[in-house]
Amino acid sequence: MTVKWVKKQKNVFWPSKELKQRAWISDKAIYKKAAKNPIAFWARLAEEGISWYKKWKKTYVEKLPYFKWFVGGKLNACYNAVDRHITTWRRNKAAIIWEPEVGEKNRVLTYYDLYREVNKLSNALNSLGVKKGDVVGIYLPLIPEAQISMLACARIGAIHNVVFSAFSPEALRYRLKETEAKVLITCDGYYRRGEIINLKKQADEGLKDTKIEKVVVVKRAGNEINWINGRDFWWHELTKNAESYCKPEIMDSEDILFILFTSGTTGFPKGILHSTGGYLIQAYWTAKWDFDLHDEDIHWCTSDLGWITGHTYVCYGPLLNGATMLIYEGAPDFPQPDRWCEIIEKYGVTVFYTAPTAIRMFLKFDSRLVKKHDLSSLRILATVGEPINKEAWLWYFNEVGQARCPIIDTWWQTETGGTLINALPGIGPFIPTVAGRSFPGTRHEVLDEEGNVLPPGKEGNLVQLSPFAPGMLRGIYKDPEKYFEIYWKKYGNKYFTSDGAWKDKQGNFRLTGRVDDVMKVAGHRIATAELEDVITRHRAVAECAVVAMPHDIKGEVPVAFVILKEKQSEGLEKELIKEVEKNIGPIARPSKVIFVEDLPKTRSSKIIRRILKNLLIDQPVGDITTLANPESVERIKAILKK
């Protein structure tokens, strides 16, 4: 491809004529049109985007902190993602292309293959007693059975709760206990960097003291596993003789489609609730417009299904659009640093969506590795997870996209269900480190602590204004008080994102990171309180404070400041790090454990983590006159110098 799809002007990139002609949306007037009546705008999209058994009676109802979309509408998520495509030419189109990390050949599932597999598993789950409203735990690596499991749950009206396969047994147990799930879907093992991870062993440990009665096991790696007759069932045996059709359950628009746990500031993950109708509408249109998805595209989003990015853009969004998506089981730099390039070249990937963490990891390798491969199939590049730095943005644009692919820098959250701030491919502009405008039909603003709108260029707190996007969370599972406290207490009638941002005069937002105590580690949200909770359980620990430290590759990494009850023993740092890995997972591993005598606190005993972070990065700590123990700052500074 020799056409320059994007032109540059004063470090601002705009879509070319060719891209504007191809894009679904290329007229910026859509923003004004949507803003005139957002509710009517979303109602039109709902009619055009997906199929309904029964149209809604009222488009939007708001009684804060709660709101509803498409009230009274009836539909089924699985029918929309799968069934409606098999009556068209897409019946034999590839829905999922699966690339294993090592060993065997890839797998390609057409939409008809997917339809059959989902129907069989739906009937198998019914045979195990799963019914509408039940919660099913899914603890699987990135294999097609993960999407099949999600869709089968949606088909029969069960609520899926996907747990990231790299999470520890303790993290799995917490989620299974909270949701009172009775069925878990997992596998024997999977490959990660050439090694087999015994996931069944982790699942067996994680389901102790839960209400899990049945475990469905996918045979993936063929490794030896523990087996309990009557509780454990092989996937292939359950589905072999299952009926090939299961009638989709008719669901209300506001029925819960899934629960996905995300980090919180209380020490415990919170179960985010997403409804069916609104989520599907947002997933469909954001996938279509953000990534300019066309029938000939090969869409590769590198997220795991255990995160919201995986739910929306590795399952529902592409499938609702009848797209072909690629999924890859392993690490993108294994067994060699340019494995991700090989995959793009092998399949002719056209849309590539990954995290700044991954881009920074790719960047540190010799660019000649990228140039070895033909990446000319790429036409859209996108990022997700945390704000991207300028160096990584420009490298991604110039080296990977060969200065012709727009970069769609998306901002969103587990709570929002889908992307909400980014530039659209046919409109732009594409500005390094600047995400873009609010998705049509949504509105965001930057406020100060008192709730005043800040002028362009002034950093403050990002909020979303009413009417709230259809895919937004509908609450926190079993905890309405926390739902109000976290998202609505600060600004009342505005949704508080807990992210910092500033806006330019054209309405483009630049995100600056979290303003609460949640870290973004390699694109994953991890609460400092969760790590602190684990570390302070150790017999030797009296108190702990965890802060995020900037990292060239991961964006941020945790650093723990620890006060001991007794004298430090040899190997204690490694012990504490292992405890975090065991209870949360390797992703949360502290990069350092720093033993201190005291922590900077207010007179009400609140630890001031801002001071700790500034000490770590060698920045001024600011005013310390309000501290109960200002001498602690100099002591910690001396320890850090050593």
C-alpha positions as CSV (number, residue, x, y, z in Angstrom):
1,M,0.0,0.0,0.0
2,T,1.6,3.2,-1.1
3,V,-1.3,5.6,-0.4
4,K,-0.7,7.9,2.6
5,W,-3.9,7.4,4.5
6,V,-3.1,10.0,7.1
7,K,-1.5,13.4,6.5
8,K,0.4,15.5,9.1
9,Q,0.0,19.2,10.0
10,K,1.8,20.7,13.0
11,N,2.0,17.3,14.7
12,V,-1.7,16.7,14.2
13,F,-2.7,13.9,11.9
14,W,-5.9,13.9,9.8
15,P,-7.6,11.2,7.8
16,S,-6.8,11.3,4.1
17,K,-9.4,11.4,1.3
18,E,-9.2,7.7,0.8
19,L,-9.8,6.9,4.5
20,K,-12.7,9.4,4.7
21,Q,-14.4,7.8,1.7
22,R,-14.1,4.3,3.2
23,A,-15.0,5.1,6.8
24,W,-18.5,4.5,8.1
25,I,-18.5,8.0,9.7
26,S,-16.6,10.9,8.0
27,D,-18.8,14.0,8.7
28,K,-18.0,15.7,12.0
29,A,-21.6,17.0,11.9
30,I,-22.6,13.8,13.6
31,Y,-21.4,15.2,16.9
32,K,-23.8,18.1,16.8
33,K,-26.6,16.0,15.5
34,A,-26.2,13.5,18.3
35,A,-25.9,16.3,20.9
36,K,-29.2,17.9,20.0
37,N,-31.1,14.8,21.3
38,P,-28.9,12.0,22.6
39,I,-31.8,9.8,23.6
40,A,-33.4,10.0,20.1
41,F,-29.9,9.4,18.6
42,W,-29.4,6.2,20.6
43,A,-33.0,5.1,19.9
44,R,-32.2,5.3,16.1
45,L,-29.0,3.3,16.6
46,A,-30.8,0.7,18.6
47,E,-33.3,0.1,15.8
48,E,-30.6,-0.1,13.1
49,G,-27.9,-2.1,15.0
50,I,-29.5,-5.2,16.5
51,S,-32.6,-7.4,16.4
52,W,-35.4,-7.2,19.0
53,Y,-38.1,-9.6,19.7
54,K,-40.1,-6.7,21.0
55,K,-39.5,-3.0,20.8
56,W,-39.0,-1.0,23.9
57,K,-41.7,1.2,25.4
58,K,-39.5,4.0,26.7
59,T,-36.0,4.7,25.4
60,Y,-34.5,6.2,28.6
61,V,-35.5,6.5,32.3
62,E,-33.3,8.2,34.8
63,K,-33.7,8.2,38.6
64,L,-30.1,8.7,39.8
65,P,-28.0,7.0,40.7
66,Y,-29.8,4.5,38.5
67,F,-30.9,4.7,34.9
68,K,-32.4,2.4,32.3
69,W,-32.3,2.1,28.5
70,F,-34.8,0.6,26.1
71,V,-37.3,-0.2,28.9
72,G,-39.6,-3.1,28.0
73,G,-37.5,-4.2,25.0
74,K,-37.0,-7.9,24.5
75,L,-33.9,-9.5,22.9
76,N,-31.2,-12.1,23.2
77,A,-27.4,-11.3,23.1
78,C,-26.4,-14.7,21.6
79,Y,-29.0,-14.5,18.9
80,N,-27.7,-11.1,17.8
81,A,-24.1,-12.2,17.9
82,V,-24.5,-15.5,16.1
83,D,-28.0,-16.6,14.9
84,R,-28.8,-13.7,12.7
85,H,-25.6,-14.2,10.7
86,I,-26.2,-17.8,9.7
87,T,-29.2,-16.9,7.6
88,T,-27.0,-14.7,5.4
89,W,-23.9,-15.2,3.3
90,R,-21.8,-14.9,6.5
91,R,-22.9,-18.5,7.5
92,N,-19.6,-19.8,6.2
93,K,-17.5,-16.8,7.0
94,A,-14.8,-17.1,9.6
95,A,-16.0,-15.8,12.9
96,I,-12.9,-16.7,15.0
97,I,-9.4,-17.6,14.0
98,W,-7.4,-19.1,16.8
99,E,-3.7,-19.1,16.8
100,P,-2.1,-21.4,19.5
101,E,1.2,-20.4,21.1
102,V,3.0,-23.6,20.3
103,G,2.4,-26.9,18.6
104,E,-0.8,-27.7,16.8
105,K,-2.4,-26.0,13.8
106,N,-4.7,-23.0,14.2
107,R,-8.5,-23.4,14.4
108,V,-11.0,-21.5,12.3
109,L,-14.7,-21.4,13.4
110,T,-17.2,-20.1,10.9
111,Y,-20.3,-18.5,12.1
112,Y,-22.2,-21.7,11.5
113,D,-19.5,-23.6,13.5
114,L,-19.9,-21.2,16.3
115,Y,-23.7,-21.5,16.1
116,R,-23.5,-25.3,16.5
117,E,-20.9,-25.2,19.3
118,V,-22.8,-22.6,21.3
119,N,-26.1,-24.4,21.0
120,K,-24.6,-27.7,22.1
121,L,-23.0,-26.1,25.2
122,S,-26.2,-24.3,26.0
123,N,-28.1,-27.6,26.2
124,A,-25.2,-29.1,28.1
125,L,-25.4,-26.3,30.7
126,N,-29.1,-26.8,30.9
127,S,-28.5,-30.5,31.6
128,L,-26.3,-29.5,34.6
129,G,-29.2,-27.5,36.0
130,V,-28.2,-24.0,34.8
131,K,-31.2,-21.8,34.3
132,K,-32.0,-18.1,33.6
133,G,-30.5,-15.8,36.2
134,D,-27.9,-18.3,37.5
135,V,-24.3,-17.2,37.5
136,V,-21.7,-19.3,35.7
137,G,-18.0,-18.9,36.4
138,I,-15.7,-19.0,33.4
139,Y,-12.0,-19.5,34.1
140,L,-10.4,-20.1,30.7
141,P,-7.4,-19.0,28.7
142,L,-7.7,-17.3,25.3
143,I,-9.2,-20.2,23.4
144,P,-12.5,-20.3,21.4
145,E,-14.2,-22.2,24.2
146,A,-14.1,-19.0,26.2
147,Q,-16.3,-17.1,23.7
148,I,-18.5,-20.1,23.2
149,S,-19.0,-20.3,27.0
150,M,-20.0,-16.6,27.2
151,L,-22.4,-16.9,24.3
152,A,-24.0,-20.1,25.7
153,C,-24.6,-18.4,29.0
154,A,-26.2,-15.4,27.2
155,R,-28.3,-17.8,25.1
156,I,-30.0,-19.5,28.1
157,G,-30.2,-16.3,30.2
158,A,-27.4,-17.2,32.6
159,I,-25.1,-14.5,33.8
160,H,-21.5,-15.1,33.0
161,N,-18.6,-14.1,35.3
162,V,-15.3,-14.4,33.5
163,V,-12.2,-14.6,35.6
164,F,-8.8,-13.8,34.1
165,S,-6.9,-17.2,33.8
166,A,-3.7,-15.7,35.3
167,F,-5.6,-14.8,38.5
168,S,-4.8,-16.8,41.6
169,P,-7.0,-19.5,43.1
170,E,-7.8,-17.0,45.9
171,A,-8.9,-14.4,43.4
172,L,-11.1,-17.0,41.7
173,R,-12.6,-18.1,45.0
174,Y,-13.6,-14.6,46.0
175,R,-15.5,-14.1,42.7
176,L,-17.2,-17.5,42.9
177,K,-18.3,-17.0,46.5
178,E,-19.6,-13.5,45.9
179,T,-21.7,-14.5,43.0
180,E,-22.8,-17.9,44.5
181,A,-22.0,-19.6,41.2
182,K,-22.8,-23.3,41.0
183,V,-21.1,-24.2,37.7
184,L,-17.5,-23.4,36.7
185,I,-16.1,-23.8,33.2
186,T,-12.3,-24.3,33.0
187,C,-9.7,-26.3,31.2
188,D,-6.9,-28.8,32.0
189,G,-4.1,-26.5,31.1
190,Y,-2.8,-24.0,28.6
191,Y,0.5,-22.7,27.2
192,R,2.3,-19.6,28.3
193,R,5.8,-19.0,27.1
194,G,6.2,-22.6,26.2
195,E,5.2,-23.9,29.6
196,I,1.9,-25.7,30.4
197,I,0.0,-23.9,33.2
198,N,-2.1,-26.4,35.1
199,L,-5.3,-24.4,35.2
200,K,-7.4,-27.3,36.5
201,K,-5.2,-27.5,39.6
202,Q,-5.7,-23.8,40.2
203,A,-9.5,-24.1,39.7
204,D,-9.7,-27.0,42.1
205,E,-8.0,-24.9,44.8
206,G,-10.1,-21.9,44.0
207,L,-13.5,-23.6,44.2
208,K,-12.9,-24.8,47.8
209,D,-15.5,-23.3,50.2
210,T,-17.7,-22.1,47.3
211,K,-21.1,-23.4,46.1
212,I,-19.7,-24.9,42.9
213,E,-21.4,-28.2,42.2
214,K,-20.3,-29.0,38.6
215,V,-17.1,-28.3,36.7
216,V,-16.9,-28.4,32.9
217,V,-13.4,-29.0,31.7
218,V,-12.0,-28.3,28.2
219,K,-9.2,-30.6,27.1
220,R,-6.7,-28.2,25.9
221,A,-3.1,-29.3,26.8
222,G,-3.6,-32.9,27.7
223,N,-1.8,-32.6,31.0
224,E,-2.5,-34.9,33.9
225,I,-5.1,-33.4,36.2
226,N,-7.1,-34.2,39.3
227,W,-10.6,-35.6,38.6
228,I,-13.6,-35.9,40.8
229,N,-16.4,-38.1,39.3
230,G,-19.8,-36.7,39.5
231,R,-18.4,-33.1,39.8
232,D,-16.1,-32.9,36.9
233,F,-17.3,-33.3,33.3
234,W,-15.3,-33.2,30.0
235,W,-16.6,-30.5,27.7
236,H,-16.3,-32.8,24.6
237,E,-18.2,-35.6,26.3
238,L,-21.0,-33.3,27.5
239,T,-21.5,-31.7,24.2
240,K,-21.0,-34.7,21.9
241,N,-24.6,-36.0,22.1
242,A,-26.2,-32.7,23.1
243,E,-29.0,-31.4,20.9
244,S,-27.8,-29.1,18.1
245,Y,-30.4,-26.4,18.8
246,C,-31.3,-24.5,22.0
247,K,-34.0,-21.9,21.8
248,P,-32.7,-18.5,22.9
249,E,-34.1,-17.2,26.1
250,I,-36.1,-14.0,25.6
251,M,-34.4,-11.4,27.9
252,D,-35.5,-8.0,29.0
253,S,-33.3,-5.1,27.9
254,E,-32.3,-4.4,31.5
255,D,-31.7,-8.1,32.5
256,I,-28.1,-8.6,33.6
257,L,-25.9,-10.0,30.9
258,F,-22.7,-10.4,32.9
259,I,-20.8,-9.5,36.1
260,L,-17.2,-8.5,35.7
261,F,-15.1,-7.8,38.8
262,T,-12.8,-4.8,38.8
263,S,-10.4,-3.3,41.4
264,G,-11.7,-1.0,44.0
265,T,-10.2,1.2,46.8
266,T,-11.7,-0.9,49.7
267,G,-9.4,-3.8,49.4
268,F,-11.9,-6.0,47.7
269,P,-12.8,-6.2,43.9
270,K,-16.2,-4.9,43.0
271,G,-18.7,-6.8,40.8
272,I,-19.7,-4.5,37.9
273,L,-23.2,-5.2,36.5
274,H,-23.9,-4.8,32.8
275,S,-27.4,-5.1,31.3
276,T,-28.3,-6.7,28.0
277,G,-29.8,-4.1,25.6
278,G,-27.8,-1.0,26.3
279,Y,-24.5,-2.9,26.4
280,L,-25.2,-4.6,23.1
281,I,-26.0,-1.3,21.4
282,Q,-22.9,0.4,22.6
283,A,-20.7,-2.7,21.8
284,Y,-22.1,-2.9,18.3
285,W,-21.7,0.8,17.3
286,T,-18.4,1.5,19.0
287,A,-16.8,-1.6,17.4
288,K,-18.2,-0.6,14.0
289,W,-17.3,3.1,14.1
290,D,-14.1,3.1,16.2
291,F,-12.4,0.4,14.2
292,D,-14.2,1.0,10.9
293,L,-15.1,-2.7,10.7
294,H,-16.0,-4.0,7.3
295,D,-16.7,-7.5,6.1
296,E,-13.2,-8.1,4.7
297,D,-11.4,-7.0,7.9
298,I,-9.4,-9.2,10.2
299,H,-9.7,-7.7,13.7
300,W,-7.1,-8.5,16.3
301,C,-7.6,-7.2,19.8
302,T,-4.9,-8.6,22.1
303,S,-6.9,-8.4,25.3
304,D,-7.7,-11.4,27.4
305,L,-11.5,-12.2,27.8
306,G,-11.0,-11.7,31.6
307,W,-11.1,-8.0,31.1
308,I,-13.8,-5.7,29.8
309,T,-11.8,-5.0,26.6
310,G,-12.0,-8.8,25.9
311,H,-15.8,-8.9,26.6
312,T,-16.6,-6.0,24.2
313,Y,-14.0,-6.2,21.5
314,V,-12.9,-9.9,21.6
315,C,-16.4,-11.2,21.8
316,Y,-19.6,-9.2,21.5
317,G,-18.6,-6.2,19.4
318,P,-17.0,-8.0,16.5
319,L,-19.6,-10.8,16.5
320,L,-22.5,-8.4,16.5
321,N,-21.0,-6.8,13.4
322,G,-20.4,-10.2,11.7
323,A,-16.7,-9.5,11.7
324,T,-13.7,-12.0,11.6
325,M,-11.5,-11.8,14.7
326,L,-8.2,-13.3,15.5
327,I,-7.3,-14.5,19.0
328,Y,-3.9,-15.7,20.1
329,E,-3.3,-17.9,23.1
330,G,0.2,-16.8,24.1
331,A,2.5,-14.0,24.8
332,P,3.0,-11.6,21.9
333,D,6.8,-11.7,22.2
334,F,7.1,-15.5,22.4
335,P,9.0,-17.5,21.3
336,Q,10.6,-14.5,19.6
337,P,10.1,-10.7,20.0
338,D,8.4,-10.3,16.7
339,R,5.8,-13.1,17.1
340,W,3.1,-10.4,17.0
341,C,4.4,-9.2,13.6
342,E,4.5,-12.8,12.3
343,I,0.8,-13.1,13.2
344,I,-0.2,-9.9,11.6
345,E,1.6,-10.9,8.4
346,K,0.4,-14.5,8.4
347,Y,-3.3,-13.6,8.6
348,G,-3.3,-10.2,7.0
349,V,-4.6,-8.5,10.1
350,T,-6.2,-5.1,9.2
351,V,-7.2,-3.8,12.6
352,F,-4.8,-4.1,15.5
353,Y,-5.9,-3.1,19.0
354,T,-3.4,-3.4,21.9
355,A,-2.2,-1.7,25.0
356,P,0.5,1.0,25.4
357,T,2.3,-1.5,27.6
358,A,2.7,-3.9,24.7
359,I,3.7,-1.1,22.4
360,R,6.5,0.0,24.8
361,M,7.6,-3.6,25.0
362,F,7.8,-3.9,21.2
363,L,9.6,-0.5,21.0
364,K,12.5,-1.7,23.1
365,F,13.4,-4.3,20.4
366,D,15.3,-3.4,17.3
367,S,13.0,-1.8,14.7
368,R,14.6,-4.0,12.1
369,L,12.5,-6.8,13.6
370,V,9.3,-5.0,12.5
371,K,10.8,-4.1,9.1
372,K,11.4,-7.8,8.4
373,H,7.6,-8.3,8.1
374,D,5.0,-7.3,5.6
375,L,2.6,-5.2,7.7
376,S,0.9,-3.6,4.7
377,S,-2.4,-5.2,5.5
378,L,-2.8,-3.0,8.5
379,R,-5.2,0.0,8.1
380,I,-6.3,0.8,11.6
381,L,-4.2,0.9,14.8
382,A,-5.7,1.4,18.2
383,T,-4.7,1.5,21.9
384,V,-6.4,0.8,25.2
385,G,-5.5,0.5,28.9
386,E,-3.9,3.7,29.9
387,P,-2.7,7.0,28.5
388,I,0.0,6.4,25.8
389,N,3.2,8.4,25.9
390,K,4.3,10.4,22.8
391,E,7.4,8.3,22.0
392,A,5.3,5.1,21.9
393,W,2.6,6.8,19.9
394,L,5.0,8.0,17.2
395,W,6.8,4.7,17.1
396,Y,3.5,2.8,16.7
397,F,2.5,5.2,14.0
398,N,5.7,5.3,12.0
399,E,7.2,1.8,12.5
400,V,4.1,-0.4,12.7
401,G,1.6,1.6,10.7
402,Q,4.2,2.9,8.3
403,A,2.9,6.4,8.6
404,R,-0.4,5.5,6.9
405,C,-2.7,4.1,9.6
406,P,-4.6,6.3,12.0
407,I,-4.1,5.5,15.7
408,I,-7.4,5.3,17.6
409,D,-6.5,6.0,21.2
410,T,-9.5,4.8,23.2
411,W,-10.6,5.8,26.7
412,W,-13.1,3.8,28.6
413,Q,-13.5,1.7,31.8
414,T,-14.9,-1.6,33.0
415,E,-17.8,0.5,34.2
416,T,-18.6,2.1,30.8
417,G,-18.9,-1.2,28.9
418,G,-17.5,0.3,25.7
419,T,-15.2,3.0,24.4
420,L,-16.4,6.5,25.1
421,I,-13.6,8.9,24.2
422,N,-11.5,8.6,21.0
423,A,-11.1,10.0,17.5
424,L,-13.2,8.3,14.8
425,P,-11.1,7.0,11.8
426,G,-12.9,9.1,9.2
427,I,-12.9,12.3,11.2
428,G,-9.8,12.6,13.4
429,P,-7.7,14.4,14.4
430,F,-5.1,11.9,15.6
431,I,-2.9,13.7,18.1
432,P,-0.1,12.0,20.0
433,T,-1.2,11.4,23.7
434,V,-4.7,13.0,23.1
435,A,-7.5,10.5,23.0
436,G,-10.1,12.5,21.2
437,R,-13.8,13.5,21.5
438,S,-16.7,12.0,23.4
439,F,-18.4,9.2,21.3
440,P,-21.5,10.7,19.5
441,G,-24.4,10.7,21.9
442,T,-22.3,11.0,25.0
443,R,-20.9,14.0,26.9
444,H,-17.9,14.5,29.2
445,E,-16.6,17.4,31.1
446,V,-13.6,18.3,33.2
447,L,-14.4,19.7,36.7
448,D,-12.5,21.0,39.7
449,E,-13.0,19.6,43.2
450,E,-16.0,21.9,43.7
451,G,-17.7,20.8,40.5
452,N,-16.9,23.9,38.4
453,V,-16.2,23.4,34.7
454,L,-12.6,24.0,34.0
455,P,-11.4,26.0,31.0
456,P,-9.6,24.4,28.1
457,G,-6.1,23.2,29.0
458,K,-6.8,23.0,32.7
459,E,-6.4,19.6,34.3
460,G,-9.2,18.3,36.6
461,N,-11.6,15.4,37.1
462,L,-13.3,13.7,34.2
463,V,-17.0,13.2,34.5
464,Q,-19.8,11.9,32.2
465,L,-23.0,13.9,31.9
466,S,-26.6,12.8,31.5
467,P,-28.0,11.0,29.6
468,F,-25.5,8.3,30.4
469,A,-24.2,5.9,27.8
470,P,-26.4,2.8,27.2
471,G,-23.5,0.4,28.0
472,M,-22.8,1.9,31.4
473,L,-22.8,-0.2,34.5
474,R,-26.1,-0.7,36.3
475,G,-24.6,-1.1,39.7
476,I,-22.2,-3.0,41.9
477,Y,-23.3,-6.6,42.7
478,K,-24.8,-6.7,46.2
479,D,-23.4,-3.3,47.2
480,P,-25.6,-0.3,46.3
481,E,-23.9,1.8,48.9
482,K,-20.5,1.4,47.3
483,Y,-22.0,2.1,43.9
484,F,-23.2,5.5,45.2
485,E,-20.1,6.2,47.1
486,I,-17.6,5.6,44.3
487,Y,-19.4,7.0,41.3
488,W,-22.1,9.5,42.4
489,K,-21.4,11.0,45.8
490,K,-18.7,13.5,44.7
491,Y,-20.7,15.3,41.9
492,G,-24.3,14.2,42.5
493,N,-25.9,14.1,39.0
494,K,-22.6,13.4,37.1
495,Y,-20.8,10.1,36.8
496,F,-17.3,10.5,38.4
497,T,-14.7,8.5,36.4
498,S,-11.9,8.9,38.9
499,D,-9.7,9.8,36.0
500,G,-7.8,13.0,35.5
501,A,-8.0,14.9,32.2
502,W,-7.9,18.2,30.4
503,K,-9.8,19.3,27.2
504,D,-8.7,21.5,24.3
505,K,-10.8,24.2,22.6
506,Q,-12.0,21.7,20.0
507,G,-13.3,19.3,22.6
508,N,-10.5,16.7,22.5
509,F,-9.6,15.1,25.8
510,R,-6.2,14.1,27.1
511,L,-6.3,11.6,29.9
512,T,-3.7,12.0,32.6
513,G,-4.3,8.9,34.8
514,R,-6.1,7.8,37.9
515,V,-7.0,10.3,40.6
516,D,-7.9,7.6,43.1
517,D,-5.9,4.8,44.6
518,V,-6.1,2.5,41.6
519,M,-3.0,1.7,39.5
520,K,-2.8,0.8,35.9
521,V,-0.3,-2.0,35.6
522,A,0.2,-3.2,32.0
523,G,-3.2,-1.9,31.2
524,H,-4.9,-3.7,34.1
525,R,-6.6,-1.8,37.0
526,I,-5.3,-3.0,40.4
527,A,-6.3,-1.3,43.6
528,T,-3.6,-0.4,46.0
529,A,-5.9,-1.5,48.8
530,E,-6.0,-5.0,47.4
531,L,-2.3,-5.4,47.6
532,E,-2.2,-3.7,51.1
533,D,-4.8,-6.1,52.3
534,V,-2.7,-9.1,51.2
535,I,0.6,-7.8,52.6
536,T,-0.8,-6.8,56.0
537,R,-2.1,-10.4,56.5
538,H,1.5,-11.5,56.9
539,R,2.4,-12.2,60.6
540,A,5.5,-9.8,60.4
541,V,3.7,-6.8,59.0
542,A,2.2,-4.1,61.1
543,E,1.2,-1.7,58.3
544,C,1.6,-1.2,54.6
545,A,1.0,1.4,51.9
546,V,1.3,0.7,48.2
547,V,1.8,3.3,45.5
548,A,2.4,3.2,41.8
549,M,5.8,4.0,40.3
550,P,6.2,4.9,36.6
551,H,7.6,2.1,34.5
552,D,8.9,2.3,30.9
553,I,7.1,-0.8,29.7
554,K,4.2,-1.5,32.1
555,G,3.1,2.1,32.6
556,E,3.0,1.7,36.4
557,V,4.3,-0.9,38.8
558,P,3.4,-1.3,42.5
559,V,5.9,-0.4,45.2
560,A,5.1,-1.4,48.8
561,F,6.2,0.6,51.9
562,V,6.0,-1.8,54.9
563,I,6.2,-1.3,58.7
564,L,7.2,-4.4,60.5
565,K,6.0,-5.8,63.9
566,E,9.4,-7.3,64.5
567,K,12.9,-7.1,63.1
568,Q,13.2,-7.9,59.4
569,S,14.1,-11.5,58.7
570,E,16.1,-12.6,55.7
571,G,14.0,-13.3,52.6
572,L,11.0,-11.4,53.9
573,E,10.7,-9.2,50.8
574,K,10.5,-12.3,48.6
575,E,8.0,-13.8,51.0
576,L,5.7,-10.8,50.7
577,I,5.9,-10.7,47.0
578,K,5.0,-14.4,46.8
579,E,2.0,-13.7,49.0
580,V,0.8,-11.1,46.5
581,E,1.3,-13.5,43.6
582,K,-0.6,-16.2,45.4
583,N,-3.6,-14.1,46.4
584,I,-4.0,-11.8,43.4
585,G,-1.7,-13.0,40.6
586,P,1.7,-12.2,39.0
587,I,0.4,-9.1,37.4
588,A,0.2,-7.4,40.8
589,R,3.7,-8.3,41.9
590,P,5.4,-5.4,43.7
591,S,8.6,-4.3,42.0
592,K,10.0,-3.3,45.4
593,V,9.2,-3.7,49.1
594,I,10.7,-0.9,51.2
595,F,10.8,-1.4,54.9
596,V,10.3,1.8,56.9
597,E,9.7,2.8,60.6
598,D,6.8,5.1,59.9
599,L,4.4,6.3,57.1
600,P,3.4,9.9,56.6
601,K,-0.1,10.4,58.1
602,T,-2.6,13.0,58.8
603,R,-3.9,13.6,62.4
604,S,-6.8,11.3,61.5
605,S,-4.3,8.5,60.7
606,K,-4.8,8.7,56.9
607,I,-1.7,7.6,55.0
608,I,-0.7,10.2,52.4
609,R,0.3,8.1,49.5
610,R,1.0,11.1,47.3
611,I,4.0,11.9,49.5
612,L,5.3,8.4,49.1
613,K,4.9,8.5,45.4
614,N,6.7,11.9,45.1
615,L,9.6,10.6,47.2
616,L,9.9,7.6,44.9
617,I,10.1,9.6,41.7
618,D,12.2,12.3,43.4
619,Q,9.6,15.1,43.2
620,P,8.8,17.8,45.7
621,V,6.5,16.4,48.4
622,G,4.7,19.7,48.9
623,D,3.3,21.0,52.2
624,I,3.8,18.6,55.1
625,T,2.7,20.9,57.9
626,T,-0.6,19.1,58.3
627,L,1.1,15.7,58.9
628,A,1.0,14.2,62.4
629,N,4.6,12.9,61.8
630,P,6.4,15.2,59.4
631,E,9.7,13.7,60.5
632,S,8.8,10.4,58.7
633,V,9.3,12.1,55.3
634,E,13.1,12.7,55.9
635,R,13.5,9.2,57.3
636,I,12.0,7.6,54.2
637,K,14.0,9.9,52.0
638,A,17.2,8.6,53.7
639,I,16.1,5.0,53.2
640,L,15.5,5.6,49.5
641,K,18.9,7.2,49.0
642,K,20.5,4.0,50.3
